[in-house]
Amino acid sequence: MKRIFGLLATHIIAVGIGFALGIYALPILIAPEAPPVSTIQSVEAKAQFTGTFDKERQDSDFLHWGEGKVALATDSISFMGELAPGPDYKLYLSPEFVETEDDFNRLKSTMVKVGDIKTFNQFMLPLDESVDIAQYNTVIVWCETFGQFITSAQYQ
């Protein structure tokens, strides 16, 4: 009986670990190719604002972080650096600095969602022409599926 219980317990643990690794690895495996560095640099060259994603944000942790430079132009936002891989990342603009899940949820109705982040080392997202980046001061990476704060950068 002890042997059966031991085998059952170890198999349940192995399946749990495999499931967790699958959730972590799947976004990496299905990520599209990142935009070329030249595309990122062209956004940086015409950027009105820049900011820095930092691993040391209050609600960032060893699984949820980002670091690198974000550049905001009137028609696009680019990022060069690294994000912890994860599913369903969204980029938001906020009128107030945010570095916690509670702040994000409190201010979400005042934010504008820019788009989906599909790559983890660099990205470029187009901005809708109705979005005035000067009306906001912070860029936020948020995991929509799990309601998890990833990182933020204050740009003005």
Secondary structure, 3 states (H helix, E strand, C coil): CHHHHHHHHHHHHHHHHHHHHHHHHHHHHHCCCCCCHHHHHHHHHCCCEEEEECCCCCCCECCECEEEEEEECCCEEEEEEEECCCCCEEEEEECCCCCCHHHHHHHHHHCEEEEEECCCCEEEEECCCCCCHHHCCEEEEEECCCCEEEEEEECC
